[in-house]
Amino acid sequence: MQRIIDFFHTSMGDDPTFLKDLMDGVTDFIFIMKKEKETYCFEFVNKAALEKLRMQQTWHRKALNEILPEDEAGCWTENCDKAEFTRKSCEVERDSGVLAGRTVWKPLFNQKGICTYIVSVTCKERKQRKEIYESLMKEKTDAFLVLSPEGHVLGVNTAFEEKFGWSDDELHDRHLPFVPDHLEQEHQALLQDVLNGQFIKSYTTVRKTKDGEWRNAVISMYPHRNVKGKIVGISAIIR
């Protein structure tokens, strides 16, 4: 699971808007703030949060104190500073304010170990979530996996493990073992289509479990690009 998170973080670069399609379908409030010298600026806000805060389009790249009331901006800055200083996620539960509920503040670091972003997720129903992206992945009932451009497994979610029997650790950096031998050519053709920039929607086929059982599978696949437009990975959802 962590490898999926790391993949998204690495490919995000300086433009995390590739998360929009995923995050806009989440009803919790999600914010990504970019560290700018001594302050934090809004880099991404999902649809639910925009509607909650009634934020206008001018929020992008604006500092917290330019958008939020003074007391709220101070609270947010304090939590961002805490996450950056401790270098780990922190949880805060509030009964009032803009982010009433349980909020997770998670720091993201670049390869030099410098904090570049803070991700904030407020759970409207106060679900206990210790890891932002991990929780989102675990709640998916569909099997989900991320592949490298070479077709090696970068990570799978819990639903994939339960459906097909292989753990995330077992599959890491391996060629997918759940593709039947006689369908390998078909699988490679799908990968190539995605690497060419295509989106595969609801492709019907079969896959096998670790125990050798056959499972009907409806697969959707799409490419992930970095900020330069280069395809750096492939995501697949299997129903």
Secondary structure, DSSP 8 states (H G I E B T S, - for coil): -HHHHHHHHHHHTT-GGGGHHHHTT-SSEEEEEEEETTEEEEEEE-HHHHHHHT--GGGTT-BHHHHS-HHHHHHHHHHHHHHHHHTS-EEEEESSSTT-EEEEEEEEE-TTS-EEEEEEEEETT----SSHHHHHHHT-SSEEEEE-TTSBEEEE-HHHHHHH---HHHHTTSB-TTS-GGGHHHHHHHHHHHHTT--EEEEEEEEE-TTS-EEEEEEEEEEEE-TTS-EEEEEEEE-
